Amino acid sequence: MNKIEALSLSVIAAILLPTMLTSCGKKTQDGKEKTAQKSEDDLLDKDSKPDERKYLLAAKPFFIAIANRKYADAYALLSSYARARMSFNQFTPAEEQATFQQYESNPYANVTAEQFAYLMQYVEAARGAPRAPKMLSVFSTDPDVLNRRSKEQFGAMDSMFAIGAMPDWIPANIRRASLRGQIHTELSPQELEKVAQQQGINVEELKKDEDFDPYFNLKVVLVEEGGRLKVGYFEFLPPSIMD
């Protein structure tokens, strides 16, 4: 699949996007949301295959660090490939194809921990500040899917969901697994007002809605580097009807 095709699929994904509502929150009697407490292992997909658990355990520290807003810790878990190049699309993907391509053509190189933390501010501004982990699962371990080589009918779509705009220069033979997770967020007062207006209600009514539970998606591709599984690529994505 060439870059234009990959880009078109990314735009298709963006069209499927935003609903800010899911049904995972629990409420206290005063109407405030209280996310059910879970152990870290409870976040891991119980339906995963036995040989997939190692990937869940390898990705979990990065996932937990992001959920706890410990961005320096998350950065420390990135492979040299992930640090070497980052696109703004990985943090807040552009919906316009031309803008998406512009971001891809002007990536950040040799990103530092400080720059990573700075870019995470854009995720928080767009999706809300992370406040709790929600779930983490393995999407694919198929080498053909992880390298855009699948000949299956929906192979191109599978690759788009698995690795997004992951650069082709990251070696094919070190790509091990694609995972997807979700992280609960807390919206700013401005974003709460915006969502309430979209729903035609006021902010207090929105907060009392049992289905109101904002979150974002986190896509992670694990690579093997120095004999260890590390985060080779990642994308922060908005909620989608495909969740």
C-alpha positions, -999 to 999 in steps of 0.1 A, spaced: 0 0 0 15 34 -10 15 65 12 -15 81 -6 -36 49 0 -25 48 36 -34 85 39 -68 80 24 -75 52 49 -65 75 77 -90 101 65 -117 74 63 -110 65 99 -113 102 109 -147 103 93 -159 74 115 -147 93 146 -162 113 173 -186 104 198 -175 114 233 -198 90 250 -193 55 262 -210 34 289 -182 26 313 -186 52 340 -203 46 373 -220 74 393 -220 83 429 -253 95 445 -244 132 440 -241 126 402 -203 128 400 -186 102 378 -166 75 396 -147 52 373 -147 16 386 -114 8 402 -95 -20 386 -62 -37 392 -37 -33 364 -42 -69 352 -80 -63 350 -72 -38 322 -57 -65 300 -79 -83 275 -91 -115 291 -98 -130 257 -62 -127 245 -44 -158 233 -17 -173 256 11 -163 233 -2 -127 232 1 -120 269 38 -112 266 28 -83 243 2 -70 268 27 -71 296 53 -53 275 30 -25 265 13 -21 299 40 1 315 38 26 286 0 25 288 -1 30 326 25 58 324 4 77 299 -28 71 320 -10 85 350 4 115 331 39 104 338 52 114 304 89 111 313 83 75 323 65 69 291 92 84 271 118 62 288 99 32 274 102 43 238 126 25 214 152 44 195 130 41 164 101 59 182 123 86 194 141 92 161 109 105 144 75 117 155 48 133 135 23 157 149 -4 133 135 6 108 162 -6 132 189 -36 149 172 -42 135 137 -53 160 111 -87 154 94 -78 171 62 -56 150 39 -34 179 28 -27 188 64 -21 152 74 5 150 46 21 182 56 26 169 91 40 137 78 64 156 56 77 177 85 83 154 114 101 160 147 136 143 147 154 129 177 127 139 201 136 145 237 117 137 268 108 174 272 95 176 236 74 145 241 59 160 272 52 192 253 35 174 225 13 155 250 -2 189 259 -19 188 225 -34 154 233 -48 168 266 -61 199 249 -79 179 222 -91 149 242 -89 158 279 -63 151 306 -57 113 312 -72 103 345 -74 65 345 -66 35 323 -96 17 307 -85 -13 287 -57 -28 266 -58 -55 240 -37 -70 212 -50 -61 178 -26 -81 155 6 -101 155 4 -109 118 37 -99 102 19 -92 69 -6 -68 86 22 -51 106 41 -45 73 13 -36 49 18 -68 29 -15 -86 36 -33 -99 4 -65 -105 23 -97 -87 12 -95 -62 41 -58 -64 45 -52 -27 38 -78 -17 64 -64 -42 89 -29 -26 85 -44 9 88 -60 0 122 -29 -19 133 -1 5 125 -16 37 111 10 59 95 40 39 110 70 48 88 81 21 63 118 26 73 112 9 107 125 -27 99 99 -52 90 117 -80 108 115 -64 143 78 -56 143 61 -79 168 25 -67 177 0 -40 174 -21 -31 205 -50 -8 212 -60 7 245 -84 33 259 -77 58 286 -104 78 305 -100 115 304 -112 146 322 -123 174 299 -115 211 305 -144 234 314 -143 247 278 -145 212 263 -173 203 287 -193 233 275 -186 225 239 -198 189 243 -229 200 263 -238 224 235 -234 197 209 -258 175 230 -283 204 234 -280 203 272 -262 222 299 -229 211 316 -246 199 348 -270 177 328 -241 164 309 -222 154 340 -253 135 353 -255 115 321 -247 79 330 -232 73 295 -209 103 296 -173 90 299 -148 108 277 -117 88 266 -91 85 239 -76 56 220 -39 47 222 -24 26 194 10 10 201 32 -11 179 59 -31 197 92 -38 181 121 -60 193 152 -40 201 183 -53 219 164 -85 227 136 -66 244 100 -56 234 97 -18 232 73 8 218 84 13 182 54 35 172 23 50 188 -7 71 179 -32 89 201 -66 87 185 -101 101 192 -131 79 201 -146 61 172 -178 42 164 -155 13 158 -145 11 195 
